[in-house]
Amino acid sequence: MVIEGLVANVSESTRAVPPLRAALIDAEGNEVERWTFSVADGDLPPGATVGFETSTKKAPREGRLSIDF
């Protein structure tokens, strides 16, 4: 499973891009896998976005994905 997305700075000031945490939860609500990944080095100016990509080989057939920081 490959996960792609964007991090957006919706504030009015430059912000550091934090590491993100991903978690896979199966259909029964059990956490299958959790990992942390870096999006970008440095800061993100106001209104800017940066893309990310991460992957896992442990994706359940049914379930959900959670990404936070």
N, C-alpha and C positions, 0 to 999 in steps of 0.2 A: 504494500500500500504506500503510495506517495501522497503526501499532504502538501499543498501549496496554498499560500495566502499572502495577505498584505498586512503590515503594521502601519497605522496612520497616526500622525501627531495632530490631534484636533485642538491642541491648546494654542495659545498665542505666544508661546516661548519655546526656545530650543530645548529638547529633551533627550536624555540618553536612552538608547534602545535597550530594554532589559532582556535578559535571557527568557525564553518562553518554556513552559512546561506543557507537555502533551500527555494525555492519559486515554487509553482505550478501555472501554467498559463493555462487557458482553451483554447479551440479552437478559441475563439473570441479575445484572447489576454488579457483577464481580469485576474488579480491576484486573485486566489482562496484562497490561504493561504501562509503565510510566517512564518518561525520559525528559531531559532538559536539553535544549539546543539554543545556539546563538543565532541571531538574525543578522546583525551587522555590527561592525565596530564603529565607535564614534557616536555622534549626536545626529538627531533628526530635526531639521528646521521646522518652524510652524507650517502646517498645511502639507508637509511632505509625506510621502509613503515610501516604504521599502518592502520588497518581496521576500518571501522565505520559502524554503522547501525542506522537508524532512521526510523520513520514511521508516517503515517497520516491516518486519516479516511475520509478526504475530497477530495480524488482523483477524478478528473473529468474523464468522459468516454474518452474524447479526449483532448489532450493538450501536454504540455511539462513540464519538471522539470529543474530547474536551481539550481546549488550548487556553491557557491563561498565563499570567506572569505574576 
